[in-house]
Amino acid sequence: MRILRNARPAAALWGSILFLAGAVPCRGATLTLPAGAGAPPGAATSVALHIDDASGILGVFIQIAYDPSVALATGLTTTPLSSGQSLTVNLSPPGTIRISLFGTAPLGGGGDLLSIAFNSVGPLDSTTILDLQFAELNEGEIPATLVDGHYCVQNAVAEVRALSLGPGAGGTAMVWAPDPAALFYNLYRGERADLSDLVCLLGGIPDPQAIDPLEPPPAGLQVYLVTAVNCRGESSLGSGAPPAARPVPPRCP
């Protein structure tokens, strides 16, 4: 993550734009590309460029760099947040995205600012950083914090299902349904119904099975949850009943 102010290169990429009066400057905005973007080889996907607060923005210049041997940007579209502004895009040379977005009425609120179309052109599990090299908001009047993204040529992993437990040699044995996209699995354990004490038991498990060598408590609850992991990130822990997001435990090493 980095903060840029007045970050446009000395040689303007798109010429000059005269901004009209009436914009209400904001204290700053954070632009974020997702850490878990991607699609399998040969597939297309959309990657959202998110802004937390677009209040007062009349014009934006952005440059993004990536590895064109992994993914190839094919186009950009506006979103409901930015649909009232004019969009100009330069995708040449491959591996660089130059964006100009401007209008006569300031934006307001936050959300997805733009949608970037990518094709996965690299081999399975190849990756690239989506590098937000610079962003200039209202010709530098609004500070920009930039959060880079990550693209992987792979399907996202799904919630792990069909976990079953039983006695095994050396402890409690468990097995679960494999995820074809998973590189490995993480196993979490807790003893409270609200999962507030959930901790990492085993990380980097290569196959959909594991052994907990600790004896279960003579009375009470023993909870196990498994996640799948690949280059696009870690799957969720699922939801309870009624549906609610389960707490995120400390990450497995």
N, C-alpha and C positions, 0 to 999 in steps of 0.2 A: 504494500500500500504506500502511496506517496502523495504529496500535496503539490500542485503546480499552480503558480500564479503568473499571469501574463506569459503563458508558455508557448505561444505560437512562434514557429521559426521565423527568422528574419525575412526569408523569401516567402511571401504569401502564396498559399496553394490555390486559392480560388479568387484572388482579387480582393477588392475592398467592398464592404457592405456598410451602408449608412444606416445606423439604428435609429429608429424614431423615438421621440420622447414618450414618456408615459410608463416605462418599465419601473417596477418596484424592486430594487436590489434586495437579494436575500443574503443571509450571512455566509452561505456556502452550500455546496451540493456535492453529494457523493455519487459517482458513476461506477457501476459494478457490472462485470461480466461473470457468468456463472462458473463455479468450480467444477461442476459435473456435466458439462455439455458434451455432446457426441452422438454418434450413430454408427451402426456396423458398416463394414466395407461396402461401398457402392450405394449407400443410402443417403437420403437428404434429410436435413433437420433445420429447425429455426433456433437461433440463439438470441435471447433478449438482452438488450442493453438497458439496465435499470438505473433510474435516478431517484434518489430519496426525496428531493424537494426541488421542483423546477420553477418555483415561484419567481416571477419577474424576468424570466429568461426570454429574450427576443432572438438571440442568435447563438449558434454553437458551431465550433470547429473541432473535429475529433480525428485522431489518427490511431489506427489499430494495426499491429503487426502480428503475423502468425507464420507457421511453416506450411507452405503450399504443397509440400510432398505428403502431408498428413490430411489436410482438409483444404477445400477451395471455396472461397466466398463467391456466390453467384448473384447476389442482389440484396438490397435493403428496402424495407417498407416502413412507413410511419405506423403509429399505433393510435388508439383513441386519444392518448395524451398529446401527441404531436401532429395529429392529422390536419390541423389548421395552418401548419407551416410548410414552407417549400423545402424540398429535400434534393440535394445534389450529391452524387456519389461517384468516386473514382476508384475502381478496383484494379487498376494497373499501376505497377507490375503486380503479378500474383504474389500474395503474401503481405500486401499492404492495402488497407481500407482507409480512404480519405472521405470525410463526411462534412458537408455543410448543411445546416438546418437553420432557417430563419423565417421570421414572419413579422407582421405589423402589430400583432396583439401578443402580450406576454403570456407565457405558459403559467399554469398554476397547479399545485399539488405534486404528488409523486406517483411513480409507477414505471412501467416499461416505456422507455423513450423511443426506441427503435427495435425492429426485428431484423436480424441478419440471417440470410439463407446460406447454408453451407452444404457441400457434398463431401462425404468421406471418401478420399482418394487413396489413402495410405493402407498399409497392411493392418491386420487385426492387432489391437492393443498398442498401436503407434499413437503418440501423443504430441501435443503442441501447446505452448502457452499462448493465450489470447492476450497480447500485450497492449494495454491501453497506454500508448506512448505519450500522448498529450491530449488535453481538452481545454479549450478556451471558451468561456461562457461570457457573453456580452463584452467581447474584446478585452477580457481579463478583469472586468469589474467584479465578477463573482468568482471567489476561490473554488477550485475543484479538487476534490480528493478522488483518486483513481484506484480501483481495485481490479487487478488483472483476473482473467478467467483461465480455464483449462479445458481443452478439448481432447477426447479420446475416441479412437475408432473402435467402438464396442457398444453393445447394448448395456443399458443400466441394469444393475442387479435388482431383483425383486425381494419382497419380504420372504424370509425363510418359512417354509411350511412343513407340516407333518412331522414335527419333532416327537419322538417317542423315547421313553426311558425304561430301563430294566436293570436287574443285577448283571454284573459282568465280572470278568477276571480282573481283579485289582481295584474294583470300585463300581460306581454307577455308570452303566453304559448308556449311550444315547446315539441316535441316528436320526437323520432328517432328509427331506427330499433335496436332491442336488439342484443347483442353479447352473445351467450351461455357461452362463457368462461370468461366473465367480472365479476369481483367482485363488481365494482362500476364504476361511470363515473365522469369526470371532465368537467365543462362548462367554456369556455373562451369567452370574449367579447372585441370588439374594435370598433373604429369609423373611422379608416383610411383604405383606399383601399390596402395599402401595408402591413397591419397588424402589423405595427411597434408599435402600442399602445396596442396590445393584452394583457389582464390581466386575471387572474383567477377570475371568478365571483362566482362559486360554486364548491366545491370539495366534493368528497365522496358521490355522488348522487346514492342511491341504485337502483333506477328504471330508465328506459329509458324515463324520462320525467322531466320537470322542469318548474319553473315560475321565470321570471325576474321581480321583483316588480318595477323597475325604469321605468319611462315614457320614451319612445323613443324620441330623439330630434325632434323638429318640422320640421327640414329640415336636409338633410345630410344622412350619411350612418350609419347603425348599423349592425355589423357583429357578428355572433355567430359560434363557433366551439366547437365540443364535442370530447373527447377522452374516450376510454375504458381502464380500468386498471385491472390487476390481478397480481399474484405473479411473473409473468415473465416480468412485466413492463407496460408501458403506450403506447398506440397506437400512430401512427403519426397523425399529423394534416392534412394529405393529401397533395395534390399539387394543384397549380393553373393552369391557362391556359395562355400561354403555360406551360407545366409541369415544375415545379420548387419546390424545397423543401421550405415549409413554415417555417417561423421563429419559434423557440421554445420559448414560453412565460415563465415567472416565474412559477415554479411549484406550483400547488395548495397545500395548507397546509394539 
